[in-house]
Amino acid sequence: MDFITVIDYIGTFAFAISGIRLAAAKNFDWFGAYVVGFVTAVGGGTLRDVMLDLTPFWMERASYVVITGLALIFVLIFRKQVVRLDNTFFIFDAIGIGLFTVVGVEKSMSAGFPIWVNVIMGAITGAAGGMLRDIFINEVPLIFRKDIYAMACLCGALVYHLCLWLGCSHILTQIISAVAVILIRVLSVHFGISLPSLRSIDEVPGNGFRNSGGEEPRK
């Protein structure tokens, strides 16, 4: 088993736990929690593989189904510690996006795509699973909020190629890239750093309109 596979499995376990953790908070049953965990764990990679015209990775290895089951068992055994701690979801989610970003970049590089595609595929692999998770539990996806989420994945993917350009070893590059994503995500939340929101046009002062229907304000 190579190092990237180890990263992939750890990321799957972490992301599955983040999905199951939120499903538990919504009072899902065991099967529903498993489905949310599985979608969280494989959603980004599946979208990546479809876009790269590859067979989705989890269809070739049953290990991802098993790992999600182990994540469910983990949450059931340590439910008091996992479910009741507010930062549990955040920790596992940050680890998941960091590791999956690396996996996405590696998969795209192996398929022979250029750097800009690798960066995008890294971000999709890292962030799309969380987006699907939030949709499944009826929440506004983090990727669409002001949180530094997908941007952390993009930065990590850029760091990956920067490390390769500097001549770092392959394993060191993978570690640095994953850590960069995790640190950016953690520090942005800790210090309250976020992207500015795009104000709707009817809220912009002096635009001459009061609503999106285009009606001019009455004199």
SULTAFEN-V365711 format. One record per residue. PHI is phi in whole degrees, -180 to 180 (NA if undefined). BURIAL is 1 if it has 16 or more other ideal C-beta (glycine too) atoms within 10 Angstrom, else 0. D_CENTER is the distance of its C-alpha to the mean C-alpha in whole Angstrom. Layout:
# SULTAFEN-V365711
phi = {PHI:PHI}
burial = {BURIAL:BURIAL}
d_center = {D_CENTER:D_CENTER}
This chain:
# SULTAFEN-V365711
phi = {NA:-82:-65:-66:-69:-61:-61:-61:-68:-64:-63:-61:-62:-66:-67:-62:-64:-63:-69:-66:-61:-71:-64:-65:-65:-93:64:-71:-78:-60:-66:-61:-65:-63:-62:-63:-63:-67:-63:-62:-73:-112:-61:-65:-67:-66:-62:-60:-65:-63:-69:-89:62:-120:-69:-50:-56:-74:-79:-104:-138:-75:-60:-71:-66:-68:-62:-63:-63:-66:-65:-64:-63:-59:-66:-66:-73:-109:-61:-64:-77:-79:-74:-81:-85:-66:-90:-63:-58:-63:-62:-68:-66:-64:-63:-61:-68:-66:-70:-70:-61:-63:-61:-64:-63:-61:-65:-69:-63:-63:-83:86:-88:-72:-58:-64:-71:-59:-64:-65:-66:-63:-68:-64:-62:-76:-102:-67:-61:-66:-64:-64:-58:-65:-65:-63:-99:64:-121:-69:-56:-57:-64:-99:-96:-81:-60:-78:-124:-65:-63:-64:-66:-61:-64:-64:-67:-68:-61:-57:-72:-64:-64:-63:-65:-80:89:-69:-66:-63:-66:-62:-61:-63:-66:-62:-63:-64:-64:-61:-62:-62:-65:-61:-65:-67:-68:-65:-73:-61:-99:67:-86:-148:-76:-67:-80:-88:-69:-66:-62:-77:-100:-75:-61:78:-83:82:-132:-111:-151:-75:-80:88:-80:-75:-66:-71:-74}
burial = {0:0:0:1:0:0:1:1:1:1:1:1:1:1:1:1:1:1:1:1:1:1:1:1:0:0:0:1:0:0:0:1:1:1:1:1:1:1:1:1:1:1:1:1:1:1:1:1:1:0:0:1:0:0:0:0:1:1:0:0:0:0:0:1:0:0:1:1:0:0:1:1:0:0:1:0:0:0:0:0:0:1:1:0:0:0:0:1:1:0:1:1:1:1:1:1:1:1:1:1:1:1:1:1:1:1:1:1:1:0:0:0:1:0:1:0:1:1:1:1:1:1:1:1:1:1:1:1:1:1:1:1:1:1:0:1:1:0:0:0:1:1:1:0:0:0:1:1:1:1:1:1:1:1:1:1:1:1:1:1:1:0:1:1:0:0:0:1:0:0:0:0:1:1:1:1:1:1:0:1:1:1:0:1:1:1:0:1:1:0:0:0:0:0:0:0:0:0:0:0:0:0:0:0:0:0:0:0:0:0:0:0:0:0:0:0:0:0:0}
d_center = {24:22:20:17:18:18:14:13:15:14:10:11:13:11:8:11:13:10:11:15:15:14:16:19:19:20:23:21:24:23:22:20:18:18:17:14:13:13:11:8:9:10:9:7:10:13:12:12:15:17:17:18:21:20:20:17:17:17:20:22:21:22:20:17:18:20:18:16:20:20:17:19:22:21:20:23:25:24:23:25:23:19:20:22:20:18:16:15:12:11:12:10:7:8:9:7:4:8:9:7:8:11:12:11:13:16:16:17:19:21:21:23:21:22:20:19:17:16:14:13:12:10:8:7:7:4:3:6:5:5:7:9:10:11:13:14:15:17:15:14:10:9:8:12:13:15:12:11:7:7:10:9:8:11:13:12:13:16:17:17:19:21:22:23:25:27:27:25:25:22:21:22:19:17:17:17:14:12:14:14:10:11:14:13:11:13:16:15:15:18:20:19:18:16:17:20:20:22:25:27:30:32:31:32:36:38:37:40:38:37:35:33:36:38:41:42:43:47:49}
